[in-house]
Amino acid sequence: MKTVYLDNAATTKMRPEVIESVTQSMQQTYANASSTYSIGRKAKAEIELIRKNIANYFGVSSSEIVYTSGGTEANNLILQAGIRDLGIKRIITSKIEHHAVLKTIEFLSNQYGIIVDYVDFTNDGDVSLENLEQLLKASEVLTLVSLIHINNEIGTILDLDTVGNLCEKYDAYFHTDTVQSIGHYKVNFKVSKVHFATASAHKFYGPKGVGFAYIQQNLKAKGSQYGGEQERGLRAGTEAIPLIVGMGKALKISYQNLESDRNYILELKNYAANQLMAIERVSFNANSDREDRNYNLLNVCLPISNEKASTVLFQLDLVGICCSRGSACQSGSNKPSHVLEEVLLEEKLKFTSLRFSFSIYTTKNDINYLVSQLQKLIS
């Protein structure tokens, strides 16, 4: 059966070169990087070189990059360290963040009595920068702003520079979940005045189970995982060297091909939007078809009752089409995604919405097949 994979916002297929680098590392760089003998030192040198290369992409120091198992752990590490070690008493966030942030903030609020304020956003899911400034201006305690750079469901893009300047103006810390943007967009954490950021390799054609946190060096954050001094004491445990090698390779190739990959995928997105619009009563949630949104994602509202959403996904799966209703972390739920519940009008929530996200491996034939199958379902 033909397989059309259109859920690249959830995870991406690994590049062949990345698979090769991981396999080679498993065979050759098998020593513990904390060992003092030569092959252990070689393993340590390799992951430190990769750390330096990663840091260079974002204009930061290698000592500010902490290897993690992915974006969820990185977000948890940062948010918990901010409350526990930096004296943060208030968090400003939004109700359309990834659950890796929202659920962690909810825990911290219950555990430590942290004040949580939610910034306003438009019907298209854009953060209100005016309201953010009002919230910052009214702050009487040390505050952390935690806002996602690119929303994983509707593709809105936060103006990092403006938010960074506002945080500096009002002496607040700035954390941004950059899981959807790292490897796809140029980001400079220093220029944007970001204190904390996160990444996950499987979002940019790398292996699952590895990512990193950016933590500004002058911040005295401590780890929440104990048992060793790895990662400057911020994350105990033996480093997953093959996965780190794969992440380094994937990031290098992604930034080497940044413009050509973007152009290819954006053309596909525009083609898909045009083909989907030809289907009667199809629309795009939060204007996800616009070019100022993430170039690899469309969130599509179909003229099918939301009660049949699970059936629609099942029927698409039967013909080999892989897509989702929202974040993979919410799979199995019959409810609309929390993002769409916050952004869409009640009337639109009555209909099935699906997220289609594209990659360098997606083709126009894949789009044509999707459209033909959707037409059959709708008719």
C-alpha positions in Angstrom: 0.0 0.0 0.0 1.1 3.5 -0.8 2.3 5.5 2.3 2.0 9.3 2.3 3.6 10.7 5.4 2.2 14.2 6.2 2.9 14.5 9.9 6.4 16.0 9.9 5.5 18.5 12.7 5.3 15.4 14.9 8.5 13.8 13.7 10.6 13.6 10.6 12.2 10.7 8.6 16.0 10.5 9.3 18.3 11.4 6.5 20.4 8.5 5.2 23.6 10.4 6.1 22.4 10.7 9.7 21.6 7.0 9.9 25.1 6.2 8.6 26.7 8.5 11.1 24.7 7.0 14.0 25.6 3.5 12.9 29.3 4.3 12.5 29.3 5.9 16.0 27.7 2.8 17.6 30.5 0.7 16.1 33.5 3.1 16.7 32.7 5.5 19.5 31.4 3.1 22.0 33.4 4.2 25.1 31.9 6.1 28.0 32.7 9.8 27.4 33.5 10.1 31.1 36.3 7.5 30.9 39.9 8.6 31.3 41.5 6.2 28.8 42.1 7.2 25.2 39.0 5.9 23.5 36.9 7.5 26.3 38.7 10.8 25.7 38.0 10.4 22.0 34.3 10.0 22.7 34.4 13.1 24.9 36.2 15.1 22.3 33.6 14.2 19.7 30.6 15.3 21.6 32.3 18.5 22.7 33.1 19.3 19.1 29.5 18.8 18.2 28.4 20.9 21.1 30.7 23.7 19.8 29.3 23.4 16.3 25.7 23.5 17.6 26.5 26.6 19.7 28.0 28.4 16.6 24.7 28.1 14.7 22.9 30.1 17.4 25.6 32.7 18.3 26.3 31.3 21.8 29.0 29.6 23.8 29.4 25.8 23.8 29.1 25.8 27.6 25.6 27.1 27.2 24.4 23.9 25.3 23.1 21.1 27.5 22.3 17.7 25.9 18.9 16.3 26.8 16.6 13.5 25.6 14.6 16.0 23.6 12.4 19.1 23.8 10.1 17.9 26.7 13.0 17.2 29.0 14.7 20.5 28.0 11.6 22.5 28.7 11.2 20.7 32.1 14.8 21.3 33.0 14.6 25.0 32.2 11.3 25.8 33.8 12.0 23.9 37.0 15.5 25.3 37.3 14.1 28.8 36.8 11.7 28.4 39.8 14.0 26.4 42.0 17.3 28.2 41.4 16.7 31.6 40.0 14.0 32.9 42.3 11.3 33.3 39.6 7.9 34.0 41.2 5.8 34.6 38.2 5.4 33.1 34.7 3.8 34.8 31.7 2.8 32.3 29.0 0.0 31.5 26.6 -2.8 28.9 26.6 -1.6 27.6 23.2 1.9 26.5 24.3 2.9 22.8 23.8 1.9 20.6 26.7 5.5 20.1 27.6 5.4 23.7 28.8 1.8 24.1 29.9 1.8 20.9 32.0 5.1 21.8 33.6 4.0 25.3 34.5 0.7 23.9 35.9 2.8 21.6 38.2 5.1 24.4 39.2 2.1 26.6 40.1 0.6 23.9 42.3 4.0 22.9 43.8 5.5 26.3 44.5 2.6 28.7 44.3 4.0 30.5 41.3 1.8 33.2 39.8 0.8 32.3 36.2 -0.6 34.9 33.8 -1.7 34.2 30.2 -1.1 36.7 27.5 -3.8 37.5 25.0 -3.7 36.4 21.4 -5.6 37.2 18.3 -8.2 34.9 16.6 -5.3 33.8 14.3 -3.2 32.7 17.3 -0.7 35.6 17.2 0.5 36.8 20.6 -0.6 40.3 21.6 2.7 42.1 22.1 0.8 45.1 23.6 -0.8 42.9 26.2 2.5 41.2 26.9 4.1 44.6 27.7 1.1 45.4 30.0 1.6 42.2 31.9 5.4 42.8 32.2 4.9 46.4 33.2 2.5 45.3 36.0 5.0 42.8 37.4 6.2 43.3 41.0 8.2 40.0 41.3 10.9 38.3 39.2 9.2 37.1 36.0 9.8 34.5 33.3 8.2 34.9 29.9 7.7 31.4 28.3 6.4 31.6 24.7 6.7 29.2 21.8 8.6 30.4 18.8 6.7 28.5 16.2 3.4 26.9 17.2 3.4 23.2 16.3 -0.3 23.1 15.4 -1.1 26.3 13.6 2.3 27.6 12.5 2.2 31.1 14.0 5.7 32.6 14.4 6.6 34.7 17.4 8.8 37.9 17.0 11.7 36.8 19.2 13.5 40.1 18.9 10.6 42.2 20.1 9.8 39.8 23.0 13.5 39.7 24.0 13.6 43.5 24.0 10.5 43.7 26.1 11.9 41.2 28.6 15.1 43.2 28.9 13.2 46.4 29.4 11.3 45.0 32.3 14.1 42.8 33.8 12.3 39.5 33.0 13.8 36.2 31.8 12.8 34.9 28.4 12.3 31.2 27.6 11.2 30.0 24.2 10.4 26.6 22.9 12.2 26.5 19.6 11.6 22.8 18.8 9.7 23.6 15.6 12.2 26.2 14.4 15.6 24.8 15.1 17.0 23.2 11.9 14.5 25.1 9.7 15.0 28.8 10.5 18.0 31.0 11.4 17.9 31.9 15.1 20.5 33.8 17.1 19.8 33.5 20.8 22.2 36.4 21.8 20.7 38.8 19.2 17.2 38.0 20.3 18.1 38.3 24.0 16.8 34.8 24.8 17.9 33.3 28.1 16.6 29.8 27.5 15.6 27.7 24.5 15.0 24.1 23.5 15.5 21.7 20.5 14.7 18.2 19.5 16.7 16.4 16.8 13.8 14.3 15.4 12.2 17.5 14.2 15.0 18.2 11.7 15.7 14.7 10.2 17.7 13.5 13.2 17.3 10.6 15.7 14.6 10.5 18.4 15.7 10.6 22.0 18.1 13.5 21.8 17.9 17.3 21.9 19.4 20.1 23.8 18.6 23.0 26.1 20.2 26.5 25.7 20.8 28.0 29.1 22.6 31.4 29.3 25.9 30.9 31.0 25.7 33.5 33.7 22.5 32.0 35.1 23.2 29.7 38.1 20.8 27.0 37.1 21.1 23.5 38.6 20.0 20.1 37.4 17.0 18.1 38.5 18.6 14.8 37.7 21.2 13.4 40.1 23.9 10.7 40.0 26.7 12.2 38.0 28.5 15.4 36.9 27.8 15.2 33.2 26.6 18.3 31.4 28.1 20.6 33.9 26.1 18.9 36.6 22.8 19.9 34.9 22.0 16.4 33.6 23.4 13.3 35.2 23.9 10.1 33.2 26.1 8.7 30.4 25.7 10.7 27.2 24.0 9.0 24.3 26.9 9.5 22.0 25.5 7.9 18.8 22.4 10.0 19.1 24.4 13.2 19.7 26.5 12.4 16.7 23.3 11.9 14.7 21.9 15.2 15.9 25.1 17.0 15.0 25.0 15.6 11.5 21.3 16.4 11.0 21.7 19.9 12.2 24.8 20.5 9.9 23.0 19.2 6.8 19.8 21.2 7.7 21.7 24.5 7.9 23.8 23.7 4.8 20.5 23.2 2.9 18.4 25.7 4.8 17.3 27.9 1.8 16.9 25.2 -0.8 14.9 23.0 1.6 12.7 25.9 2.6 12.0 26.9 -1.0 11.1 23.3 -1.9 8.7 22.8 1.0 7.1 26.2 0.8 6.3 25.5 -2.9 4.7 22.2 -1.8 2.7 24.0 0.9 1.4 26.6 -1.5 0.6 23.8 -4.0 -1.3 21.9 -1.3 -3.2 25.0 -0.2 -4.3 25.7 -3.8 -5.4 22.1 -4.3 -7.2 21.9 -1.0 -9.0 25.2 -1.6 -10.5 23.6 -4.7 -12.5 21.4 -2.4 -15.8 23.0 -1.5 -16.1 24.5 2.0 -12.4 23.7 3.0 -10.7 26.5 5.0 -7.4 27.0 6.8 -7.3 27.5 10.6 -5.4 30.6 11.9 -4.5 31.5 8.4 -2.0 28.7 8.4 -1.8 29.0 4.6 -0.2 32.4 4.7 3.5 32.8 3.9 4.2 34.5 7.3 3.3 31.2 9.0 5.6 28.1 9.3 6.5 27.1 5.8 5.9 23.3 6.3 2.4 23.2 7.9 -1.3 23.6 7.0 -4.1 23.3 9.6 -7.2 22.5 7.6 -10.9 22.6 8.5 -12.9 20.1 6.6 -16.7 20.2 6.0 -17.1 17.0 8.1 -18.6 16.9 11.6 -16.0 16.9 14.4 -17.8 13.9 15.8 -16.4 11.9 12.8 -12.8 13.2 13.2 -11.5 9.9 14.5 -13.2 8.1 11.7 -11.7 10.5 9.1 -8.2 9.8 10.5 -8.9 6.0 10.4 -10.2 6.2 6.8 -7.1 8.1 5.7 -4.9 5.6 7.5 -6.6 2.8 5.6 -5.4 4.4 2.4 -1.9 5.1 3.7 -2.2 8.7 4.6 -0.5 9.7 7.9 -1.6 13.0 9.4 -2.9 14.2 12.8 -5.5 16.4 14.6 -2.7 18.2 16.5 0.2 17.5 18.7 1.3 13.8 18.8 1.5 14.2 22.6 -2.3 14.4 22.6 -2.9 11.4 20.4 -5.7 9.1 21.5 -7.9 12.0 22.7 -11.3 12.5 21.0 -11.3 16.2 21.9 -10.1 18.9 19.5 -6.6 20.1 20.3 -6.3 22.6 23.1 -4.7 25.0 20.7 -7.7 25.0 18.3 -10.1 25.1 21.3 -8.5 28.4 22.3 -8.1 29.9 18.8 -11.2 28.9 16.8 -14.7 30.2 17.1 -17.3 27.7 18.6 -18.9 27.3 15.2 -15.7 26.1 13.5 -15.0 23.7 16.3 -18.0 21.7 15.1 -16.0 20.5 12.1 -13.0 18.2 11.7 -9.6 19.9 11.6 -6.5 18.1 10.5 -2.8 19.1 10.4 -0.8 18.3 7.3 2.9 19.0 7.6 5.5 18.5 4.9 9.2 17.7 4.5 11.9 17.3 1.9 10.6 13.8 1.2 7.0 15.0 0.4 6.1 15.2 -3.3 3.3 16.8 -5.4 2.1 13.3 -6.1 1.6 12.9 -2.4 -0.5 16.1 -2.3 -2.6 15.0 -5.3 -3.2 11.6 -3.6 -4.3 13.4 -0.3 -6.7 15.7 -2.1 -8.3 12.8 -4.1 -8.8 10.8 -0.9 -10.3 13.8 0.9 -12.6 14.5 -1.9 -13.9 10.9 -1.7 -14.4 11.2 2.1 -16.2 14.5 1.8 -18.5 13.4 -1.0 
